[in-house]
């Protein structure tokens, strides 16, 4: 019996060391190849040996059962392992084949603003439909938050005369420069999501539409030498609109660092059997959970903000993994800190008695 | 080597100077002066951390500069706690360790504040990074204890202070729950941010390696106890090597591109 116990504990140590070696190898080959490696058949054998020795530990070391903290740590590891297997790609394939389930492991969804979608696409090509959900997701709005523009890295209006002269106007409201032969050019407003509106008086105006697509623009005013003035909008994406203004070509530039994206949001609605059952605004770190899947804010249309890209992941096995995490944490804290706290309390009691 | 002629830089250099002066006082048997200057260094370290927090607009845990700045500040409370409650000595060496931890912040890494990208705007950002940084400092102290056992195996400990092998064990017992918590919080955050609680990313795998080395240490010590103190010390030193690779090589080398590259 003692011999078998020694074999079990030595094998457990060897398995831990082997897992560390495999992990080092996996770190060098990159996450894609590491995923394939750790899900391969030889490693599947390793995982089962790992699980077997965790269970054998309970058989030959009653301490693991008698001491709650050790029990929690080891059961936690088993739960993490079991949840990981159950929720893996292979686990999904086996469940679909033998248990009649119809769940996809992972995928993506591309949804345009104002439209609904129920097709989950293959993450590799964004074309192959891997699953049609029994509900739809509608994207009501996609919008982004930006960090405040910094004066030193703000947009610039480039002014070129047909005679070859060139000037740069910093697009800070009130900033002005003199263009010989033309007049004074002043920056009035900048927009990140320019949208033309018609006021109640029937006058054309513009606003920064926080819910709209990205459309950077600068409003300028040209004051001629005779005192008359004209206002123009210079668009980042439509430079042709200001190819010939008072004999000048006007373009604008918004630096890459300007208006760095702070966060991006998708206003989603779950529609099932024609009824809206759930509404949620998702962002990075705050996914939507419905119908056995999590939907993550993954990417977006970086040109016009017209569509959002969601990453779809099955929740199979997840709660086993979370339960395992909780048990491991509690067990580890109890085992290592609990002992310390008790020992210090005992020392304090002794000191008090001696005093 | 890049000297920072800024308020932030001066605060870091003042902290380093205080730690080194404290170390010199301690080595010259002026313990009380040493501890007073060590405490002063800690206060300057806090000021440096708070200054960075104010100027970056977020808690300074985002990049390598901020990580080392924070770790340099954590050493003092750890020293006091270990001496008082765990009977683990080595306070003089901790002063030196604190100075060493601040050198990358003071002379190597860029101090330009960066805005937080969307992926880092999560409530788990602070606890995940904080527990990891604290565990790294604890394991670094454990490594010093283990190294002292290897270098001076027969050295006698101070009255009421445990020897190097026991000291290393106590430190690893203190730091291992934090290392575990850091790993699990990171996994949870990965699930919230990217949909994967485990993506086989190099950073994740090296973090797992660090954890496994200490796990193996505990199993080895369970088998042999204190029979082979040098082997026990070697495990602890192996652990700090894995941590250094996780913290430095993975973040800085092009060999390991992954989702954690912004760190």
Boltz contact constraints between the chains, C-beta under 6 A:
constraints:
  - contact:
      token1: [A, 9]
      token2: [B, 223]
      max_distance: 6.0
  - contact:
      token1: [A, 13]
      token2: [B, 219]
      max_distance: 6.0
  - contact:
      token1: [A, 16]
      token2: [B, 212]
      max_distance: 6.0
  - contact:
      token1: [A, 16]
      token2: [B, 215]
      max_distance: 6.0
  - contact:
      token1: [A, 16]
      token2: [B, 216]
      max_distance: 6.0
  - contact:
      token1: [A, 17]
      token2: [B, 216]
      max_distance: 6.0
  - contact:
      token1: [A, 19]
      token2: [B, 212]
      max_distance: 6.0
  - contact:
      token1: [A, 20]
      token2: [B, 209]
      max_distance: 6.0
  - contact:
      token1: [A, 20]
      token2: [B, 212]
      max_distance: 6.0
  - contact:
      token1: [A, 23]
      token2: [B, 205]
      max_distance: 6.0
  - contact:
      token1: [A, 23]
      token2: [B, 208]
      max_distance: 6.0
  - contact:
      token1: [A, 23]
      token2: [B, 209]
      max_distance: 6.0
  - contact:
      token1: [A, 24]
      token2: [B, 209]
      max_distance: 6.0
  - contact:
      token1: [A, 26]
      token2: [B, 200]
      max_distance: 6.0
  - contact:
      token1: [A, 26]
      token2: [B, 205]
      max_distance: 6.0
  - contact:
      token1: [A, 27]
      token2: [B, 202]
      max_distance: 6.0
  - contact:
      token1: [A, 27]
      token2: [B, 205]
      max_distance: 6.0
  - contact:
      token1: [A, 27]
      token2: [B, 206]
      max_distance: 6.0
  - contact:
      token1: [A, 31]
      token2: [B, 199]
      max_distance: 6.0
  - contact:
      token1: [A, 31]
      token2: [B, 200]
      max_distance: 6.0
  - contact:
      token1: [A, 31]
      token2: [B, 201]
      max_distance: 6.0
  - contact:
      token1: [A, 31]
      token2: [B, 258]
      max_distance: 6.0
  - contact:
      token1: [A, 34]
      token2: [B, 200]
      max_distance: 6.0
  - contact:
      token1: [A, 35]
      token2: [B, 200]
      max_distance: 6.0
  - contact:
      token1: [A, 147]
      token2: [B, 115]
      max_distance: 6.0
  - contact:
      token1: [A, 260]
      token2: [B, 115]
      max_distance: 6.0
  - contact:
      token1: [A, 263]
      token2: [B, 118]
      max_distance: 6.0
  - contact:
      token1: [A, 284]
      token2: [B, 118]
      max_distance: 6.0
  - contact:
      token1: [A, 284]
      token2: [B, 119]
      max_distance: 6.0
  - contact:
      token1: [A, 284]
      token2: [B, 193]
      max_distance: 6.0
  - contact:
      token1: [A, 285]
      token2: [B, 122]
      max_distance: 6.0
  - contact:
      token1: [A, 285]
      token2: [B, 192]
      max_distance: 6.0
  - contact:
      token1: [A, 285]
      token2: [B, 193]
      max_distance: 6.0
  - contact:
      token1: [A, 296]
      token2: [B, 195]
      max_distance: 6.0
  - contact:
      token1: [A, 311]
      token2: [B, 195]
      max_distance: 6.0
  - contact:
      token1: [A, 313]
      token2: [B, 195]
      max_distance: 6.0
  - contact:
      token1: [A, 325]
      token2: [B, 184]
      max_distance: 6.0
  - contact:
      token1: [A, 329]
      token2: [B, 184]
      max_distance: 6.0
  - contact:
      token1: [A, 332]
      token2: [B, 177]
      max_distance: 6.0
  - contact:
      token1: [A, 332]
      token2: [B, 180]
      max_distance: 6.0
  - contact:
      token1: [A, 333]
      token2: [B, 177]
      max_distance: 6.0
  - contact:
      token1: [A, 336]
      token2: [B, 173]
      max_distance: 6.0
  - contact:
      token1: [A, 336]
      token2: [B, 176]
      max_distance: 6.0
  - contact:
      token1: [A, 336]
      token2: [B, 177]
      max_distance: 6.0
  - contact:
      token1: [A, 337]
      token2: [B, 177]
      max_distance: 6.0
  - contact:
      token1: [A, 344]
      token2: [B, 85]
      max_distance: 6.0
